[in-house]
Amino acid sequence: MGDPLWPLLNAGLHLSGSNGSTSFPDVKGHTFTRSGGVVISTAQSRFAGEGSAYFPGGANDRLSCAASSDFLFDGSSLSISFSLYLLAYPATGTECRMINIGTNGSSAAFCVDINQYHDIGAYVQISGKNSLFTGGGPVALNTWQDFQVSVFNRQALIFKNGLIIASRPDLDMPSGGTTNIVRIGGDQSGYPSVDAPLYGYLSQLRIMCKSGRNDSAYVPDSGPFEEGFSLDYVRAAPVVPLVRPALPAWKAVRSPPGSLLLDAEHGGRGRIVGTVKNKGVPDYPVSRRVRLLRKRDGVLARETWSDAAGNYVFDHIRHDLTYVVMSHDHTGLYNAVIDDAITPDLIP
């Protein structure tokens, strides 16, 4: 489980939540704040019941993130993907720079644009640079559509719902600069022709400033994009019976021991209980291999799998030692995660 593109993300905004919420968390930790009337609305949800960011179309309706070096480009590759439910097109003679990284007139800037002709495009916001735009007006009203602008070594593509709808072999790319701001919903450049506001719903926005990708790794089909991998340790509740999960079918199962039931080296009156989760909004439990190591010398004391709810337990272990709990991602997407210096609870 998890997102294989996680290390490459510069920002990831689900733009979801409870109805009326004004919180827009970024899974990579940047702070996005609103101006105007932007709000989470459950009137439209890209995925059932999650809500999405509603942009009412006012001149000041946008989300902004302060300038950061995290949003600088490398001059050759990038990827910006999002889900869009548009309610109205920009007025005649105007365009909406819906996603802006950097400022107008800067060679370090880049934007994703929707115009009056129902086309979507991408370009550096400075004169003399070429651009990539679709033809035939593929942006529809009153329906969810998934878009992606992907550039790899200046080879530029635009996808809609996983299919290529525009391409260019030599797109001029942003470069230079020391920091870039991010604005979502409008440019605020001061030029009315490109300052049309966004009127509609936005969801599942991903920004990768230094890496392009293709449609095989594109926006999800059945749920929000997933995030990183974590291990959560909790203190054991008093004598709560837990069922040790069944091992996956592909894992060889050792026959239980015969009459020798006493673990002379690692046995005792201790218990460690915890949960394995993938990081998300909210975090969600996963089944993973979990190992218990003796902290003083790294000896493996126990091994188990967390169940479908992410729960694991190490029972009847030495209560007078400290341990290290290590969880491994058998899918190969993430490195192991570690919880250190854990002291077992006493079993009454």
PyMOL commands that set and color helices and strands:
alter all, ss='L'
color gray80, all
select helices_A, chain A and resi 6-8+69-71+192-194+215-217
alter helices_A, ss='H'
color red, helices_A
select strands_A, chain A and resi 11-13+32-35+39-41+52-56+62-68+78-86+95-101+110-115+120-123+131-133+144-152+155-160+163-168+180-184+199-208+229-234+267-278+284-285+289-294+300-305+311-317+323-328+337-342+345-346
alter strands_A, ss='S'
color yellow, strands_A
deselect
rebuild
show_as cartoon
